[in-house]
Amino acid sequence: MVTNTFYLPAKAAELLGVSEEQVRLLIETGKLRAEYRENLANFVISHNDVISFLKTSKDFKTIQKVLSHRVLVVDRDPAFQDLIRMELQRRANVQVRVATSERDVALQAEEFLPDLILVHAGALVRQSDRVVEILASAKVRRRIAVVVYHNFPPGMIEEQKATQEGIRRLEPEEVLSVHQGTRPLMEAISRRLGLR
């Protein structure tokens, strides 16, 4: 999995399970490649450089954690959250987190660094406009795929004006109905993450 994600030393330390000082020492000794950015007054480490370092150090457990796919689910329905979590965690290397509030969405989009965000269409209406802004920003800045799903029968979503406005502003890669089951959503997730 090749990605354009970059980490500051603190986040790299969290991923590697070491202190920030240890990350800086690894950078200074040349064991971990990083680039100093004047505008940030800090080092940035690419995701690919983190993986290269882990391969060199033969830390396979951490490699598996870092290489796992991350999916953020924005939905307030606990039953659906559990269903998605159960389906995805059956597959190897898929971590799932759930966001139910504006604060959760903002935190998870930045800290969890998802590869894919699944959004229930209701969240685009019930939650504030800020949720749509946060998701749209994460989508553009981190190149995260977004899939919106809804419970409406085919053709009914078009009649939901507020929902349509939220979808238009978010510009998701796909909009799917789970009215007759989650299979279309699971297939979209598999396509987006390259799973079998």
Residue pairs with C-beta under 8 A, 6 or more apart in sequence:
1 67
1 69
1 194
2 48
3 47
3 48
3 115
4 46
4 47
4 143
5 46
5 47
5 113
5 142
6 44
6 45
6 46
6 47
7 15
7 44
7 45
7 46
7 47
7 50
8 40
8 42
8 43
8 44
8 45
9 20
9 23
9 24
9 27
9 34
9 42
9 43
9 45
10 20
12 23
12 32
12 45
12 50
13 19
13 20
13 22
13 23
15 50
15 62
15 65
15 66
16 22
16 23
16 50
16 53
16 54
16 59
16 62
17 62
23 32
23 45
24 43
26 32
26 53
27 33
27 34
27 43
27 45
31 53
31 56
32 45
32 49
32 50
32 53
33 45
33 46
33 49
33 52
33 53
34 43
34 44
34 45
34 49
35 43
35 44
35 45
35 46
36 42
36 43
36 44
37 43
37 44
47 66
50 66
51 63
51 66
51 67
54 60
54 62
54 63
54 66
55 63
64 93
67 93
68 93
68 94
68 95
69 93
69 94
69 95
69 115
69 116
69 193
69 195
70 94
70 95
70 97
70 112
70 113
70 114
70 115
70 116
71 84
71 88
71 94
71 95
71 96
71 97
71 114
71 115
71 116
71 117
71 118
71 189
71 193
72 96
72 97
72 98
72 99
72 108
72 109
72 112
72 114
72 116
72 117
72 118
73 81
73 84
73 85
73 96
73 97
73 98
73 99
73 117
73 118
74 98
74 99
74 100
74 105
74 117
74 118
74 119
74 120
74 123
74 131
74 135
75 81
75 84
75 98
75 100
75 118
75 119
75 120
75 122
75 123
76 100
76 120
76 122
76 123
76 126
77 120
80 120
81 98
83 182
84 96
84 118
84 182
84 185
85 96
85 98
87 182
87 186
88 94
88 96
88 189
89 95
89 96
91 195
94 193
94 195
95 112
97 108
97 112
97 114
98 104
99 105
99 107
99 108
99 109
101 127
102 127
102 128
102 130
102 131
102 134
105 127
105 131
105 134
105 135
106 130
106 134
108 114
109 117
109 134
109 135
109 137
109 138
109 142
109 144
110 138
113 142
114 138
114 144
115 144
115 145
115 192
115 193
116 144
116 145
116 146
116 147
116 189
116 192
116 193
117 135
117 138
117 139
117 144
117 145
117 146
117 147
118 146
118 147
118 149
118 185
118 189
119 135
119 146
119 147
119 148
119 149
119 170
119 172
120 148
120 149
120 150
121 148
121 149
121 150
121 152
121 157
121 160
121 163
121 166
121 167
121 175
122 150
122 163
123 131
124 131
124 132
124 148
124 162
124 163
124 166
124 167
124 169
124 170
125 160
125 162
125 163
125 166
132 166
132 169
132 170
135 146
135 170
136 169
136 170
136 171
138 144
139 145
139 146
139 170
139 171
145 173
145 192
146 170
146 171
146 172
146 173
147 172
147 173
147 174
147 175
147 176
147 185
147 188
147 189
147 192
148 167
148 170
148 172
148 174
148 175
148 176
149 175
149 176
149 177
149 178
149 185
150 157
150 163
150 175
150 176
150 177
150 178
150 179
151 177
151 178
151 179
152 160
152 177
152 179
153 177
153 179
154 177
154 179
157 163
157 164
157 175
157 177
158 164
167 175
173 192
174 188
176 184
176 185
176 188
177 184
178 184
178 185
189 195
190 196
